[in-house]
Amino acid sequence: MLHQNGPRDREVARYTDHYFTRTRKAIARFGDSRVTYALFLRRPVCFAPRLMIDWLEAVAAERDTRFTIECQFEEGAWVGAGEPLIYLSGSFRHLVDLETLYLQRLGAACVAAYNAYAMARALPKVGFLAMDARHCAGIEMAEMMAYAASVGSRAAQKEAGAVGFIGNATDATAHYFGNQRGYGTMPHAFIGYAGSTVRAAEMYHEIFDGEPMTVLVDYYGQEITDSLAVCERFPDLARQGDLSIRLDTHGSRYVEGLDMAESYSVLERYSPNAVREYRTEAELRWLNGTGVSAAALFHLRAALDQAGFPKVKIVASSGFGPAKCRVMASVNAPIDVIGTGSFLPENWSETFATADVVDYGGTARVKLGREFLLRNGSGTPEPTR
């Protein structure tokens, strides 16, 4: 059974590393000690400890003990590589077998929060929608990633006045964004079911009349044609700013009306310096390549404006992580909202949080090479006997 996003005390032994359970038995026989752990990551992160802390406190209550959890930073703070995030103190017997499980709730959340912060900070005028749930490895990870996105978002809102993450895709974690339910309109499968993009919009509008509407337009490869057709079918929504066009073209083809040459022409018109500075291959692809490129977004915005629909919003999705967001920011791409799951950590090894005991019964002691974890970075490890 689960509670506080993790196993109950009686289930800990099943999910933790076996050498921790064996150590707990040894401590029970030879005597307990009050210890302090230092928790850290090897890369810069945005501090997101709440799920870990909630779980630790719940287990402590079940074990009729208390842990002292000293956070070295406020939630959402930027933390450098190797800096202790938390000093965790308590009974060695009660803490030793929890290490695996509390670290699972810390590292990935901190990295995802950092990515969400970086994206919102790069595009402060753009709203973000967390669409990560379908890429998560189960509901515990989905909970963690929604929480992380909300932490990173609040940090960007506080520091840069960013719009940040306005919501997410599921009801279960909508509360992290101050909402009662998730956001979203229709998947590609619904467009195929309806038989046309316009018909899908009509069906949605009939059922959900009175709500703002976001329509996918890439299913049939007619992004411009279908966008304008939807606007013409719902002129009132378009005029009121309650209609959004979601561009999710995959990377195997260009948006309708574009090829490489035309993409360069579009960028020359709307952002002439875009490709005159050094760009990596990936950056060039995001600027003028296939899929949802900057050129595609300028192209769609121009078509909507020229047809008399300047208040229709553009929702961009497909591969929007921190790096792609920075590129879009560099050319001021016309985006109102980004739907993203790409704030999820890409390099999982970067999410590995580590815990080392740095104090045994009031004596500072840590394994050789980890002296930087001692409080104030001082002290030397005692020799092994």
Secondary structure, 3 states (H helix, E strand, C coil): CEECCEECHHHHHHHCCHHHHHHHHHHHHHCCCEEEEEEECCCCEECCCHHHHHHHHHHHHHCCCCCEEEECCCCCCEECCCCCCEEEEEEHHHHHHHHHHHHHCCHHHHHHHHHHHHHHHHCCCCEEEECCHHHCCCHHHHHHHHHHHHHHHHHHHHHHCCCEEEEECCCCCHHHHCCCCCCCCCCHHHHHHHCCHHHHHHHHHHHCCCCCEEEECCCCCCHHHHHHHHHHHCHHHHHHCCEEEEECCCCCCCCCCCCHHHHHHHHHHHCCCCCCCCCCHHHHHHHHCCCCCHHHHHHHHHHHHHCCCCCCEEEEECCCCHHHHHHHHHCCCCCCEEEECCCCCCCHHHHCCEEEEEEECCEECCCCCCHHHCHHHCCCCCCCC
